[in-house]
């Protein structure tokens, strides 16, 4: 398993925890973004989540939108629609 595959596997685990309510969307997304940014390989499947993590603090008015986007992206990551 290469770094990209490992990041995606761990990201899917965090996404599943968000969907089960074990992690808040914010914390789950933060973990996923940290994983993606820690490797040398590009992981385009996680680009939206990296963007949301980057914008979270500076755009508090958009947090409800971000939380919905995180949940949608989490469903896609774990194989849902």
Helices and strands as residue ranges (DSSP letters): H 3-19, H 25-37, G 44-46, H 47-55, G 60-62, H 63-77
